[in-house]
Amino acid sequence: MKTLIAYYSRGGATKKAAQRLQKITGGNLFEITGEKNYGNYFTALGIARKEFSQNELPNVTDTVKNFEVYDRILIGFPIWYGKCPQLVMSFISQYDFSGKAVFPFCTSGMSGIDSAAALLKDALKGANVHSGLRMNKADEAAVKQWLKEKA
Ligand SMILES: Cc1cc2nc3c(=O)[nH]c(=O)nc-3n(C[C@H](O)[C@H](O)[C@H](O)COP(=O)(O)O)c2cc1C
């Protein structure tokens, strides 16, 4: 099985989570990057709020090579306003996820991942979207259990 771990991280927490998942799964890491600089926590709050309210899909700046070779895709992001950042929605709109197993993961201050994972599931029709995992407190055993669960 070929695994891709695609993640967006503004402050570094989700990047660390993605690196942990890389070690556990042996998959390939891909950092989702955008044209915009979200700046610090407070400027990010303003920019993100506007993106959500206008349903803006900000441009991503890099693409996954040979996306079709991956059968399992872990998608990671920080929770923003209870959701998945619009940049991640832009990222997923660029690829054909049909038939792929998708595992959403996040880091957050306190929010759970369920609403964000539901949004991804809606957007990824044709993919096999599994339940999400909040990585803040997930150890290796929890990760392995999550990856075994049926969608
Ligand atoms: C724009 C913005 C919105 C956020 N909204 C939430 C939220 O709704 N719930 C929450 O628990 N944390 C929220 N946070 C905190 C981040 O989810 C948390 O710090 C996350 O671990 C950051 O990951 P990163 O370092 O990979 O960017 C928000 C942070 C930002 C910048």
The ligand as a MOL file (V3000), in Angstrom:
LIG
                    3D

  0  0  0     0  0            999 V3000
M  V30 BEGIN CTAB
M  V30 COUNTS 31 33 0 0 0
M  V30 BEGIN ATOM
M  V30 1 C -7.3220 31.1140 12.2150 0
M  V30 2 C -7.2860 30.1550 13.3680 0
M  V30 3 C -8.4660 29.5810 13.8280 0
M  V30 4 C -8.4400 28.6420 14.8690 0
M  V30 5 N -9.6180 28.0570 15.2640 0
M  V30 6 C -9.5910 27.0890 16.2220 0
M  V30 7 C -10.7870 26.4310 16.6280 0
M  V30 8 O -11.9030 26.6970 16.1350 0
M  V30 9 N -10.6990 25.4770 17.5930 0
M  V30 10 C -9.5080 25.1470 18.1840 0
M  V30 11 O -9.5000 24.2720 19.0350 0
M  V30 12 N -8.3390 25.7330 17.7970 0
M  V30 13 C -8.3520 26.6960 16.8440 0
M  V30 14 N -7.1790 27.2960 16.4520 0
M  V30 15 C -5.9170 26.8130 17.0290 0
M  V30 16 C -5.1980 25.8270 16.0920 0
M  V30 17 O -6.0980 24.8390 15.6000 0
M  V30 18 C -4.0640 25.0870 16.8140 0
M  V30 19 O -3.1960 25.9840 17.4360 0
M  V30 20 C -3.2980 24.1880 15.8450 0
M  V30 21 O -2.5910 23.1880 16.5690 0
M  V30 22 C -2.3080 24.9780 14.9890 0
M  V30 23 O -1.6450 24.1150 14.1020 0
M  V30 24 P -0.3810 24.5840 13.2390 0
M  V30 25 O 0.6970 24.9350 14.2580 0
M  V30 26 O -0.0200 23.3790 12.4290 0
M  V30 27 O -0.7860 25.7450 12.4060 0
M  V30 28 C -7.1920 28.2710 15.4630 0
M  V30 29 C -6.0100 28.8750 15.0220 0
M  V30 30 C -6.0390 29.8090 13.9890 0
M  V30 31 C -4.7580 30.4530 13.5210 0
M  V30 END ATOM
M  V30 BEGIN BOND
M  V30 1 1 1 2
M  V30 2 1 2 3
M  V30 3 2 2 30
M  V30 4 2 3 4
M  V30 5 1 4 5
M  V30 6 1 4 28
M  V30 7 2 5 6
M  V30 8 1 6 7
M  V30 9 1 6 13
M  V30 10 2 7 8
M  V30 11 1 7 9
M  V30 12 1 9 10
M  V30 13 2 10 11
M  V30 14 1 10 12
M  V30 15 2 12 13
M  V30 16 1 13 14
M  V30 17 1 14 15
M  V30 18 1 14 28
M  V30 19 1 15 16
M  V30 20 1 16 17
M  V30 21 1 16 18
M  V30 22 1 18 19
M  V30 23 1 18 20
M  V30 24 1 20 21
M  V30 25 1 20 22
M  V30 26 1 22 23
M  V30 27 1 23 24
M  V30 28 2 24 25
M  V30 29 1 24 26
M  V30 30 1 24 27
M  V30 31 2 28 29
M  V30 32 1 29 30
M  V30 33 1 30 31
M  V30 END BOND
M  V30 END CTAB
M  END
